[in-house]
Amino acid sequence: MRFLLLSDVHGKLDILKKIIESIDIEVNYVLFAGDIAPYGGVELTLNYLKKLNEIISSKFKVPILAVPGNMDLAEHYVEANKQGIVVNIHGKGMVLTHGIGIIGIGGSPPTPFGTPTEFSEEYIENTLNQALQQLKDKEISTYVLLAHSPPYNTKCDVIFGGDHVGSKSIRKFIVESKPALCVCGHIHESRAIDTINNTIVVNVGPAMKGFYAIAIYREEGWEVNLEKL
């Protein structure tokens, strides 16, 4: 099973198109960790998400699972889900083929910039636990956390000044609930792969700069590779 991992397009759909055209392998799912467009109204967001769908589906006829970024509004992704543009998994848990579970959390912890979708750590913790409950009693072989914000205190959440600014609740959730893989974005300068215990954490980097990642799931586990144009 192959997953194309994307985040932080920020309106640069021409770069996204080049990314998709450059990929020479088949993928089974696309995971999009948010920040599709410059902040704006629902029509702007939906327009960008529709174009994202069109660009991807021109080559890959696969589901696009998404969470909103901190520069998106969560309700816009709810509407995109209703219209069948993307599958919004913010606050949800679901099972994909081959028994792969996935849960999602969008937005970010509070920032100094007052961006559109910022959540308290308490909200993030509660939402993650509620999403995980949706996988309870389901037969899963592994599960993935798709988040916009990286977990706190990893290689994936370091800003230029050297501070860690990821979510402490996401880190706590990973330590306690042990997903096999955490896919995130948000901190553009911290494109990296790290681990928390046995969980692989990947900040795929901003697609607006030509960055993406490929995750491969086999019976023996996950392999993740950072890629760029």
Backbone as CSV, one residue per row, in Angstrom:
resi,resn,N_x,N_y,N_z,CA_x,CA_y,CA_z,C_x,C_y,C_z
1,MET,0.844,-1.193,0.000,0.000,0.000,0.000,0.880,1.244,0.000
2,ARG,0.622,2.129,-0.948,1.403,3.370,-1.039,0.516,4.587,-0.795
3,PHE,1.045,5.526,-0.028,0.341,6.750,0.316,1.171,7.944,-0.142
4,LEU,0.527,8.857,-0.859,1.148,10.137,-1.188,0.804,11.120,-0.076
5,LEU,1.814,11.725,0.522,1.638,12.620,1.662,1.917,14.056,1.222
6,LEU,0.932,14.944,1.451,1.032,16.341,1.039,0.601,17.262,2.173
7,SER,1.129,18.477,2.162,0.693,19.486,3.120,1.077,20.863,2.607
8,ASP,0.405,21.886,3.121,0.812,23.276,2.953,1.031,23.678,1.494
9,VAL,-0.034,23.578,0.724,0.009,24.011,-0.678,0.001,25.539,-0.763
10,HIS,-0.801,26.180,0.097,-0.886,27.641,0.172,-1.084,28.291,-1.196
11,GLY,-1.971,27.687,-1.982,-2.359,28.283,-3.247,-1.463,27.973,-4.428
12,LYS,-0.329,27.328,-4.204,0.620,27.083,-5.288,0.256,25.807,-6.057
13,LEU,-0.878,25.864,-6.736,-1.374,24.687,-7.435,-0.514,24.328,-8.642
14,ASP,0.201,25.301,-9.186,1.113,24.995,-10.292,2.243,24.093,-9.819
15,ILE,2.724,24.310,-8.604,3.764,23.441,-8.041,3.189,22.064,-7.734
16,LEU,1.974,22.034,-7.177,1.321,20.753,-6.909,1.189,19.940,-8.192
17,LYS,0.799,20.589,-9.271,0.648,19.890,-10.556,1.977,19.269,-10.996
18,LYS,3.069,19.993,-10.811,4.382,19.459,-11.172,4.744,18.263,-10.296
19,ILE,4.384,18.331,-9.005,4.635,17.195,-8.114,3.914,15.953,-8.623
20,ILE,2.629,16.103,-8.893,1.831,14.949,-9.331,2.368,14.388,-10.634
21,GLU,2.707,15.255,-11.559,3.226,14.800,-12.853,4.563,14.082,-12.710
22,SER,5.324,14.406,-11.668,6.664,13.824,-11.513,6.648,12.439,-10.887
23,ILE,5.541,12.055,-10.257,5.497,10.781,-9.526,5.291,9.634,-10.514
24,ASP,6.187,8.666,-10.466,6.144,7.577,-11.443,5.783,6.229,-10.825
25,ILE,5.129,6.256,-9.663,4.640,5.027,-9.040,3.138,5.159,-8.815
26,GLU,2.475,4.044,-8.620,1.058,4.059,-8.282,0.891,4.336,-6.793
27,VAL,-0.140,5.079,-6.439,-0.471,5.276,-5.031,-1.911,4.841,-4.795
28,ASN,-2.202,4.438,-3.566,-3.534,3.942,-3.208,-4.388,4.982,-2.488
29,TYR,-3.725,5.899,-1.791,-4.424,6.970,-1.072,-3.555,8.218,-1.088
30,VAL,-4.216,9.365,-0.989,-3.526,10.637,-0.757,-3.940,11.148,0.618
31,LEU,-2.956,11.527,1.435,-3.219,12.128,2.728,-2.761,13.581,2.656
32,PHE,-3.703,14.505,2.897,-3.412,15.934,2.798,-3.575,16.563,4.171
33,ALA,-2.480,17.155,4.685,-2.453,17.663,6.062,-2.790,19.148,6.173
34,GLY,-3.479,19.695,5.188,-4.061,21.015,5.350,-3.269,22.185,4.805
35,ASP,-3.882,23.369,4.924,-3.398,24.639,4.376,-3.360,24.588,2.853
36,ILE,-4.557,24.590,2.280,-4.702,24.496,0.838,-4.541,25.844,0.153
37,ALA,-4.977,26.941,0.769,-5.077,28.216,0.057,-4.758,29.374,0.983
38,PRO,-4.580,30.565,0.432,-4.572,31.750,1.295,-5.914,31.841,2.015
39,TYR,-5.902,32.354,3.233,-7.142,32.427,3.999,-8.204,33.230,3.243
40,GLY,-9.423,32.691,3.230,-10.534,33.366,2.566,-11.837,32.672,2.867
41,GLY,-12.872,33.029,2.147,-14.190,32.460,2.361,-14.309,31.047,1.855
42,VAL,-15.474,30.463,2.088,-15.687,29.058,1.762,-15.526,28.802,0.269
43,GLU,-15.954,29.719,-0.579,-15.852,29.489,-2.018,-14.396,29.423,-2.462
44,LEU,-13.553,30.265,-1.860,-12.131,30.212,-2.200,-11.539,28.865,-1.811
45,THR,-11.819,28.428,-0.575,-11.301,27.135,-0.112,-11.797,26.005,-0.985
46,LEU,-13.098,25.987,-1.253,-13.660,24.909,-2.074,-13.068,24.922,-3.472
47,ASN,-12.841,26.096,-4.015,-12.258,26.191,-5.354,-10.865,25.569,-5.376
48,TYR,-10.048,25.883,-4.370,-8.715,25.305,-4.310,-8.756,23.798,-4.070
49,LEU,-9.655,23.350,-3.203,-9.769,21.908,-2.960,-10.266,21.176,-4.193
50,LYS,-11.172,21.782,-4.938,-11.626,21.181,-6.198,-10.468,21.050,-7.179
51,LYS,-9.657,22.085,-7.270,-8.511,22.037,-8.182,-7.489,21.011,-7.720
52,LEU,-7.280,20.919,-6.392,-6.405,19.864,-5.865,-6.915,18.503,-6.285
53,ASN,-8.218,18.296,-6.138,-8.836,17.029,-6.535,-8.627,16.772,-8.021
54,GLU,-8.858,17.782,-8.839,-8.715,17.623,-10.290,-7.278,17.293,-10.679
55,ILE,-6.324,17.981,-10.053,-4.915,17.740,-10.375,-4.517,16.317,-10.014
56,ILE,-4.911,15.882,-8.823,-4.558,14.523,-8.389,-5.285,13.474,-9.210
57,SER,-6.593,13.669,-9.416,-7.391,12.649,-10.115,-7.062,12.572,-11.594
58,SER,-6.367,13.570,-12.141,-5.934,13.470,-13.530,-4.922,12.348,-13.711
59,LYS,-4.299,11.940,-12.613,-3.312,10.857,-12.685,-3.657,9.679,-11.780
60,PHE,-4.171,9.989,-10.582,-4.473,8.942,-9.605,-5.952,8.984,-9.233
61,LYS,-6.673,7.917,-9.520,-8.095,7.847,-9.152,-8.195,7.213,-7.772
62,VAL,-7.833,7.978,-6.753,-7.742,7.439,-5.398,-8.406,8.410,-4.426
63,PRO,-8.814,7.920,-3.250,-9.397,8.816,-2.240,-8.378,9.824,-1.728
64,ILE,-8.853,11.038,-1.456,-8.034,12.085,-0.852,-8.576,12.325,0.555
65,LEU,-7.811,11.941,1.562,-8.198,12.138,2.957,-7.500,13.386,3.464
66,ALA,-8.241,14.276,4.142,-7.698,15.590,4.471,-8.129,16.060,5.848
67,VAL,-7.298,16.934,6.415,-7.675,17.711,7.602,-7.375,19.179,7.295
68,PRO,-8.114,20.102,7.892,-7.835,21.523,7.666,-6.565,21.966,8.369
69,GLY,-5.871,22.926,7.749,-4.721,23.525,8.396,-5.136,24.705,9.262
70,ASN,-4.186,25.330,9.908,-4.517,26.489,10.738,-4.902,27.706,9.894
71,MET,-4.523,27.720,8.620,-4.923,28.800,7.730,-6.225,28.505,6.993
72,ASP,-6.790,27.325,7.219,-8.097,26.951,6.674,-9.147,27.096,7.769
73,LEU,-10.405,27.026,7.384,-11.482,26.918,8.360,-12.047,25.505,8.321
74,ALA,-12.219,24.927,9.503,-12.646,23.534,9.584,-13.980,23.304,8.890
75,GLU,-14.905,24.275,9.002,-16.230,24.083,8.395,-16.162,24.049,6.868
76,HIS,-15.127,24.643,6.280,-14.974,24.572,4.828,-14.684,23.135,4.385
77,TYR,-13.929,22.416,5.200,-13.626,21.025,4.882,-14.852,20.129,5.092
78,VAL,-15.693,20.509,6.038,-16.965,19.794,6.203,-17.790,19.913,4.930
79,GLU,-17.840,21.110,4.362,-18.587,21.325,3.126,-17.930,20.587,1.964
80,ALA,-16.620,20.584,1.903,-15.915,19.852,0.850,-16.203,18.360,0.929
81,ASN,-16.322,17.860,2.154,-16.673,16.455,2.350,-18.076,16.178,1.835
82,LYS,-19.022,17.075,2.135,-20.405,16.911,1.666,-20.475,16.877,0.140
83,GLN,-19.618,17.674,-0.489,-19.618,17.751,-1.950,-18.770,16.670,-2.608
84,GLY,-18.156,15.817,-1.806,-17.366,14.719,-2.354,-16.029,15.137,-2.933
85,ILE,-15.521,16.300,-2.501,-14.252,16.799,-3.041,-13.077,16.118,-2.348
86,VAL,-13.123,16.060,-1.033,-12.144,15.330,-0.231,-12.913,14.619,0.880
87,VAL,-12.236,13.672,1.525,-12.795,13.014,2.704,-12.212,13.718,3.926
88,ASN,-13.049,14.474,4.611,-12.603,15.219,5.785,-12.552,14.281,6.985
89,ILE,-11.367,14.079,7.551,-11.267,13.164,8.696,-10.903,13.904,9.989
90,HIS,-11.079,15.208,10.016,-10.854,15.940,11.262,-11.820,15.430,12.336
91,GLY,-11.263,14.926,13.423,-12.071,14.414,14.523,-12.741,13.088,14.241
92,LYS,-12.279,12.390,13.211,-12.920,11.132,12.810,-11.895,10.002,12.775
93,GLY,-12.418,8.792,12.906,-11.616,7.601,12.718,-12.286,6.701,11.702
94,MET,-11.524,6.117,10.810,-12.089,5.226,9.801,-11.070,4.157,9.438
95,VAL,-11.564,3.122,8.777,-10.703,2.007,8.396,-10.596,1.971,6.882
96,LEU,-9.363,1.943,6.386,-9.087,1.864,4.962,-8.912,0.402,4.567
97,THR,-8.572,0.165,3.339,-8.335,-1.203,2.895,-7.144,-1.803,3.632
98,HIS,-7.089,-3.127,3.656,-6.030,-3.875,4.335,-5.993,-3.593,5.835
99,GLY,-7.127,-3.155,6.391,-7.213,-2.976,7.831,-6.368,-1.840,8.376
100,ILE,-6.116,-0.834,7.559,-5.339,0.320,8.019,-6.297,1.355,8.592
101,GLY,-6.164,1.636,9.875,-6.989,2.656,10.502,-6.361,4.023,10.339
102,ILE,-7.189,5.056,10.379,-6.670,6.418,10.303,-7.574,7.350,11.100
103,ILE,-6.961,8.295,11.814,-7.717,9.326,12.500,-7.098,10.677,12.145
104,GLY,-7.879,11.757,12.297,-7.397,13.056,11.871,-7.637,14.155,12.890
105,ILE,-6.719,15.117,12.924,-6.880,16.323,13.728,-6.280,17.503,12.949
106,GLY,-7.113,18.491,12.672,-6.657,19.646,11.918,-6.283,20.800,12.821
107,GLY,-6.020,21.951,12.193,-5.684,23.152,12.936,-4.345,23.046,13.643
108,SER,-4.147,23.943,14.595,-2.895,23.960,15.355,-3.166,24.461,16.761
109,PRO,-2.215,24.257,17.668,-2.315,24.939,18.962,-2.243,26.449,18.734
110,PRO,-2.587,27.238,19.742,-2.539,28.704,19.584,-1.168,29.202,19.118
111,THR,-1.187,30.167,18.200,0.036,30.777,17.684,0.035,32.271,18.036
112,PRO,1.160,32.947,17.890,1.188,34.401,18.141,0.441,35.200,17.062
113,PHE,0.009,34.519,15.997,-0.512,35.230,14.833,-2.035,35.219,14.733
114,GLY,-2.709,34.489,15.617,-4.164,34.457,15.595,-4.726,33.955,14.281
115,THR,-4.205,32.833,13.792,-4.653,32.292,12.505,-6.057,31.680,12.636
116,PRO,-6.720,31.423,11.511,-8.156,31.090,11.556,-8.538,29.854,12.362
117,THR,-7.727,28.796,12.331,-8.122,27.567,13.032,-7.039,27.157,14.015
118,GLU,-7.206,27.645,15.237,-6.322,27.300,16.342,-7.168,26.712,17.464
119,PHE,-6.679,25.637,18.038,-7.423,24.920,19.070,-6.618,24.878,20.362
120,SER,-7.325,24.834,21.474,-6.648,24.619,22.749,-6.096,23.201,22.794
121,GLU,-5.086,23.002,23.614,-4.540,21.650,23.772,-5.600,20.708,24.336
122,GLU,-6.476,21.228,25.178,-7.554,20.395,25.723,-8.483,19.915,24.613
123,TYR,-8.837,20.821,23.695,-9.692,20.425,22.569,-8.994,19.368,21.718
124,ILE,-7.718,19.569,21.439,-6.978,18.606,20.614,-6.970,17.235,21.283
125,GLU,-6.682,17.207,22.578,-6.650,15.932,23.300,-8.010,15.242,23.262
126,ASN,-9.068,15.978,23.553,-10.410,15.381,23.568,-10.826,14.900,22.189
127,THR,-10.515,15.684,21.170,-10.903,15.319,19.799,-10.167,14.071,19.328
128,LEU,-8.889,13.986,19.649,-8.127,12.793,19.284,-8.677,11.549,19.968
129,ASN,-8.974,11.650,21.229,-9.496,10.491,21.957,-10.868,10.071,21.436
130,GLN,-11.705,11.045,21.082,-13.015,10.722,20.502,-12.861,10.052,19.139
131,ALA,-11.905,10.533,18.351,-11.666,9.917,17.041,-11.165,8.489,17.188
132,LEU,-10.284,8.278,18.158,-9.756,6.932,18.374,-10.853,5.968,18.785
133,GLN,-11.836,6.461,19.537,-12.951,5.611,19.954,-13.717,5.062,18.750
134,GLN,-13.677,5.791,17.633,-14.373,5.333,16.435,-13.690,4.132,15.788
135,LEU,-12.474,3.847,16.205,-11.779,2.646,15.735,-11.925,1.483,16.714
136,LYS,-12.544,1.756,17.858,-12.694,0.715,18.871,-13.498,-0.447,18.306
137,ASP,-13.041,-1.650,18.588,-13.697,-2.895,18.156,-13.627,-3.114,16.652
138,LYS,-12.885,-2.270,15.925,-12.665,-2.494,14.495,-11.414,-3.348,14.322
139,GLU,-11.404,-4.156,13.295,-10.230,-4.979,13.021,-9.227,-4.156,12.216
140,ILE,-8.155,-3.736,12.876,-7.133,-2.963,12.184,-5.765,-3.607,12.399
141,SER,-4.920,-3.512,11.370,-3.577,-4.070,11.450,-2.560,-3.029,11.885
142,THR,-2.900,-1.757,11.655,-2.035,-0.639,12.001,-2.890,0.614,11.932
143,TYR,-2.411,1.722,12.514,-3.186,2.939,12.299,-2.310,4.176,12.218
144,VAL,-2.849,5.169,11.505,-2.130,6.381,11.149,-2.836,7.584,11.760
145,LEU,-2.065,8.546,12.228,-2.595,9.832,12.663,-2.232,10.872,11.611
146,LEU,-3.246,11.505,11.025,-3.043,12.604,10.081,-3.343,13.903,10.820
147,ALA,-2.337,14.741,11.003,-2.476,15.975,11.777,-1.864,17.129,10.993
148,HIS,-2.421,18.326,11.163,-1.739,19.476,10.575,-0.523,19.838,11.414
149,SER,-0.704,19.943,12.711,0.401,20.309,13.598,1.258,19.099,13.933
150,PRO,2.567,19.252,13.962,3.416,18.159,14.445,3.330,18.034,15.961
151,PRO,3.721,16.882,16.471,3.818,16.740,17.919,4.984,17.563,18.464
152,TYR,4.859,17.939,19.707,5.867,18.759,20.390,7.174,17.997,20.582
153,ASN,8.285,18.753,20.478,9.623,18.272,20.841,10.100,17.126,19.959
154,THR,10.067,17.365,18.659,10.639,16.450,17.682,11.418,17.275,16.665
155,LYS,12.031,16.602,15.714,12.683,17.306,14.603,11.664,17.988,13.697
156,CYS,10.398,17.671,13.886,9.349,18.120,12.971,8.635,19.385,13.415
157,ASP,9.022,19.972,14.545,8.275,21.132,15.057,9.182,22.278,15.486
158,VAL,10.365,22.379,14.900,11.341,23.382,15.308,11.275,24.592,14.371
159,ILE,11.026,25.774,14.925,11.023,26.988,14.116,12.456,27.513,13.985
160,PHE,12.639,28.524,13.140,13.990,29.004,12.834,14.770,29.407,14.077
161,GLY,14.097,29.930,15.079,14.794,30.341,16.294,15.248,29.193,17.177
162,GLY,14.810,27.977,16.849,15.212,26.807,17.613,14.187,26.303,18.607
163,ASP,13.072,27.037,18.769,12.037,26.607,19.711,11.170,25.507,19.106
164,HIS,10.679,24.626,19.978,9.704,23.615,19.588,8.299,24.188,19.785
165,VAL,7.480,24.125,18.765,6.158,24.768,18.829,5.021,23.815,18.453
166,GLY,5.281,22.516,18.455,4.245,21.550,18.127,3.247,21.372,19.262
167,SER,2.317,20.470,19.043,1.249,20.233,20.010,1.685,19.227,21.078
168,LYS,1.571,19.651,22.332,1.877,18.745,23.441,0.817,17.662,23.559
169,SER,-0.424,17.981,23.186,-1.485,16.970,23.252,-1.294,15.899,22.195
170,ILE,-0.820,16.289,21.019,-0.547,15.288,19.983,0.595,14.384,20.426
171,ARG,1.614,14.966,21.029,2.705,14.128,21.529,2.196,13.159,22.602
172,LYS,1.413,13.663,23.543,0.871,12.809,24.601,0.040,11.679,24.006
173,PHE,-0.776,12.017,23.017,-1.616,11.009,22.375,-0.768,9.927,21.715
174,ILE,0.296,10.337,21.042,1.174,9.366,20.381,1.825,8.441,21.404
175,VAL,2.317,9.015,22.502,2.961,8.203,23.539,1.985,7.190,24.113
176,GLU,0.751,7.623,24.355,-0.225,6.749,25.022,-0.906,5.781,24.054
177,SER,-1.185,6.224,22.832,-2.020,5.425,21.926,-1.239,4.715,20.833
178,LYS,0.003,5.114,20.624,0.951,4.378,19.785,0.503,4.152,18.332
179,PRO,0.130,5.210,17.595,-0.069,5.011,16.161,1.255,4.600,15.520
180,ALA,1.182,3.889,14.423,2.413,3.481,13.755,3.064,4.646,13.021
181,LEU,2.236,5.577,12.553,2.725,6.677,11.723,1.936,7.935,12.031
182,CYS,2.632,9.063,12.152,2.005,10.382,12.273,2.473,11.235,11.100
183,VAL,1.514,11.688,10.295,1.793,12.543,9.134,1.372,13.962,9.479
184,CYS,2.265,14.934,9.283,1.957,16.318,9.655,2.656,17.294,8.717
185,GLY,2.436,18.583,8.978,3.047,19.647,8.199,3.220,20.866,9.092
186,HIS,2.650,22.017,8.661,2.510,23.229,9.470,3.809,24.009,9.644
187,ILE,4.848,23.400,10.189,6.118,24.101,10.407,6.985,23.889,9.167
188,HIS,6.966,24.859,8.280,7.575,24.689,6.961,9.064,24.370,7.035
189,GLU,9.757,24.955,8.017,11.199,24.796,8.090,11.627,23.490,8.760
190,SER,10.663,22.668,9.174,11.003,21.439,9.897,10.583,20.187,9.128
191,ARG,10.843,20.190,7.849,10.633,18.983,7.043,11.611,17.919,7.522
192,ALA,11.077,16.826,8.058,11.949,15.836,8.681,11.176,14.560,8.986
193,ILE,11.928,13.518,9.271,11.380,12.269,9.799,12.013,12.035,11.159
194,ASP,11.179,11.719,12.142,11.651,11.461,13.494,10.838,10.304,14.059
195,THR,11.093,9.930,15.279,10.304,8.894,15.947,9.979,9.337,17.364
196,ILE,8.821,8.885,17.836,8.462,8.959,19.251,8.203,7.520,19.670
197,ASN,9.122,6.975,20.435,9.101,5.535,20.730,9.073,4.777,19.404
198,ASN,8.036,4.009,19.126,7.992,3.257,17.871,7.142,3.920,16.787
199,THR,6.673,5.141,17.040,5.860,5.862,16.060,6.759,6.679,15.137
200,ILE,6.599,6.491,13.839,7.295,7.319,12.858,6.531,8.634,12.725
201,VAL,7.232,9.748,12.842,6.637,11.072,12.670,7.275,11.717,11.448
202,VAL,6.456,12.160,10.501,6.985,12.797,9.303,6.291,14.135,9.062
203,ASN,7.086,15.189,9.044,6.635,16.487,8.551,7.013,16.510,7.083
204,VAL,6.016,16.458,6.210,6.286,16.220,4.783,6.835,17.452,4.080
205,GLY,6.790,18.611,4.756,7.272,19.837,4.142,6.212,20.481,3.273
206,PRO,6.384,21.760,2.956,5.369,22.484,2.189,5.379,22.128,0.707
207,ALA,4.231,21.681,0.221,4.101,21.390,-1.209,4.341,22.643,-2.040
208,MET,4.074,23.814,-1.482,4.295,25.066,-2.202,5.754,25.248,-2.613
209,LYS,6.648,24.493,-1.966,8.067,24.537,-2.321,8.527,23.246,-3.009
210,GLY,7.554,22.417,-3.409,7.885,21.198,-4.145,8.165,19.987,-3.295
211,PHE,7.815,20.051,-2.007,8.090,18.944,-1.103,6.861,18.047,-0.934
212,TYR,7.107,16.759,-0.748,6.066,15.781,-0.462,6.738,14.538,0.117
213,ALA,5.979,13.510,0.393,6.562,12.269,0.893,5.740,11.088,0.391
214,ILE,6.359,9.940,0.395,5.695,8.678,0.050,5.837,7.734,1.240
215,ALA,4.711,7.170,1.675,4.719,6.161,2.744,4.260,4.839,2.158
216,ILE,4.965,3.791,2.489,4.642,2.449,1.996,4.380,1.548,3.192
217,TYR,3.232,0.861,3.149,2.916,-0.073,4.223,3.016,-1.498,3.710
218,ARG,3.799,-2.294,4.420,3.922,-3.724,4.164,3.664,-4.458,5.476
219,GLU,3.550,-5.761,5.393,3.276,-6.541,6.602,4.323,-6.288,7.685
220,GLU,5.555,-6.065,7.266,6.621,-5.870,8.257,6.664,-4.460,8.816
221,GLY,5.861,-3.559,8.287,5.815,-2.224,8.848,5.798,-1.136,7.794
222,TRP,6.088,0.104,8.232,6.031,1.294,7.394,7.413,1.742,6.939
223,GLU,7.477,2.232,5.708,8.658,2.902,5.183,8.217,4.272,4.688
224,VAL,8.918,5.323,5.081,8.565,6.683,4.677,9.789,7.352,4.064
225,ASN,9.566,8.012,2.922,10.638,8.702,2.228,10.216,10.138,1.903
226,LEU,11.064,11.096,2.279,10.851,12.482,1.890,11.276,12.660,0.439
227,GLU,10.457,13.395,-0.321,10.711,13.591,-1.741,10.603,15.072,-2.075
228,LYS,11.141,15.464,-3.221,11.016,16.846,-3.691,11.162,16.877,-5.205
229,LEU,10.647,17.920,-5.795,10.797,18.121,-7.227,12.278,18.260,-7.590
